[in-house]
Amino acid sequence: MNSAEQLPFEFDHRPSLSGDDFLVAPCNREAVAWLDKWPDWPSPFVVIYGPPGCGKSHLSHVFMAKSGALAVTSAGIDDAGLPSILSSSKNLVADDGDTGFDEEALFHIFNDLASREGHMLITAERAPMDWPVKLADLASRLKASPAVEIGLPEDDLIKAVMVKLFSDRQIRVETGVIDYVAKRMERSLDAARRFVEAADKTALAENKGITLPIARRVLEDLTAAD
């Protein structure tokens, strides 16, 4: 019996550009609902924000798969890069929107997308009202844009992600091991992925299954590395 059969979590899911399914849970349900509404958004911008490891980047890939959006970075959004961006796509996605985008360029993008019925998904750690925006026109546009928070993943979501990742690797893991790890690891999806990768490497190196002692040791090593 594999780990997915041992832990039959019932989660809705959405396909992403990376090929991985994004699991829908209470902590991210509202954000996913906004992606499901696309293209019927009331504003060119929608902002999804939350702590590191909550799944924002994965949601960006879901939006890219759904809309064909072009991924842009703060370095690429400037006077030089703007014409190329706007001519490439009318749907965009930008991670880390609260880390220093060119405000004039971002304001220009908003107006351009509004005129073409395009959209931009922006992810960030903080809500737009907490961004250090100095351009008043941009600040007002951001304030009027939908902003949705993603919380830290629940235990069941962390367990389900680990089950799926182990199942993808065709690895058998007992329910007790999954429960033990989920209660003690950092509450983030990135941490779940790091654990699965490290546990797989350790088990392969020692030619063993992923037992509780191995899981405990991997957790200790990851904690020490952090």
N, C-alpha and C positions, 0 to 999 in steps of 0.2 A: 504494500500500500504506500503510495507516495504522499508527500506532505500536503498536496492540494486536496487529496481525498480525506486526509485526517482532519483538516480544518476547512469545512465547507462554508466559508464566509460568503454571504450573498451581497455582492456589490454591483451596482450599475457601473458601466465603464464607457469611455470614449476613446476612439483610436487617435493616435498621435503621429506626427511626421516621422518620429524615430522608430515606429513600428510597435512600440510598447503601448499597452492599454493604460489609460489613466483611470484609477479607481475612484468612484464618486462616493463621498462619505459626508457626514454632517458638517465637518470642518470646512469643506470646499464646495458644498452643494449650491450655495448662492452664486459663487463664481462660475461654476459650470453652467448654471441656468442662464447667465448672461451670454456665454458662448453659444448656447443652444438658441438664443434669441437672434443671433446674428443672421442676416444683415439688418434686422429690424431694431437698430439701436437709435436712441433719441439724440445721440451726439456722435461726432467723429471719433472722440476718444472714450475709451473705457479703461479704468485703472484697476488692477488687481494688486493688492498689497498684503504683506504678511512677513513673518520672520524667516530667516534662512532655513532651507530644508523643508518648507511646507508644501512644495510642489508648484511654485509659480512658473519656473522654467518649463516644467513638463506641460503645464497648461498653455504656455506659449506655443509649444509644438502641436498641441491639440488644435489651437486656433490656426496655425499655419497649414495643417492638414485639411482643415475645414474650408479655409478661405483662400488658400494660395498666397498668403501674406509673405512679404519680404521682411527678413530680419535685419534691423538696423542697430547701430551702436552710437553712443554719444560722440565717439571720434569721427564717425561718418556723417553726422548731421551738422554740417557747417555750410558756409556759403559755397565752398567748392564742391562738396558732395551732394548738395540738395537737388540740383537739376537731374542728376542721374537717378536719385532715389525716386523722385516724383514721376519720372518718365518710365520707371520700371514696373511700378505697381500702384494701384489705388488702395491697397490694403497692406498695412505695415504692422510689425510687432517689435517692441523694444523692451529689453530687460533692464533693470536697474535704472528706472526713470528718474529716481531721486538723487542721482550721483553726478550731476553736472552737465546736462544737455545744453546746447546753445539755445538760449531762450528765444531769440529772434527767429532762428530757423524752425524751432518747434512751433512757434506761433504761425509761421508761414505754412507749415505742414497742416496745421489744424484748418486754416482757411482754404487751402488747396483741396483737402479731402472733403470738406464741407461742400465745396462747389462741384465735386465729382461724385458725391454720395459714397465716398470711401471711408475707411475706418482704420484706426490704430489702437491696438491693444498694448498698454503700457503696464509693466510690472515694477514693483518697488517694495522696499521694506517699510516705508512710511506712507501714511495717507497724504494725498496732494496738499491738504491744508498745512501740513508740516514741512513741505518742501521750501527751501529758501529762494522762492521765485521773486525776482525784482521787477520784471516786466508786468505792469498792471493788467494789460490786455490779456496776456497769457494766463495770469493768475485767475482772472475772472472766467476764462474758458475752462480751466481745470476745475474750478469750484463748481461749475455747472455740469461737469461730466460725471457720469456714474462712477463711484469708487466702492469696491467691494473688498472686504477683508477676508483673508484665509487664516484660520487659526492653526495651532499646532495639531498634528495628527493624533487621533485617538488610538488607544491601544489596539483595538480591533483592526484599524486601518494599517498600523505598523505590522501587525501579525500577517494580515492579508498580503501586504507587499512582500514580506519575507517569504511567505508560502509561494507566491507567484515566481519570485526570483529563483528560489531553489528548484521549483518545478521546471522552470525554463532551462535550468542546468541539468535536469533529470537527476536530482539529488533527493534521497530519502532522508527526511528529518522528523524525529518524533515530536508529537505535540508538546510534551513537557519541555523540550529544548526551546521551541518557539516561545512558549509562555515565559520561561526563565529569562530569555534574552530581552523580550519586549518590556518586561518590568524593570530592567536595569539599564537599558541603553538610552542614549540621548533621544529625545522625542522629535525626531526628524526623519524624513524619507531618505535623505542623503545618508544618514547614519545607518539606516537599514540596508542600503545598498553596499555601503562600505563593509558592514559586518558580513553579509553574504559572500562578497568577493574574498575577504580575508579568511573566512571559515572554509571556503572551497579550496583555496590555495593551501591552507594548513592541512586539511584532510588529505589532499592529493599528495603532499610532500611526505606525510606519515603513512600513506596507504591505509587510511582508516575512514570510517564513517564520521559524520558530524555528531559526536556524542556530547553529553553535558560537560564533561571535563574539557573537551576541546573548545566548546562554546564559551565556557568560563574563561579559559586562557586567552582566547581571541578578544573577548571583551576587555580583559585586563590590559592586553597589549594596545588595543585601540585607545583606551582611556589614557594610558601612559603617553602615547604618541601625541594626544591632544594637549 
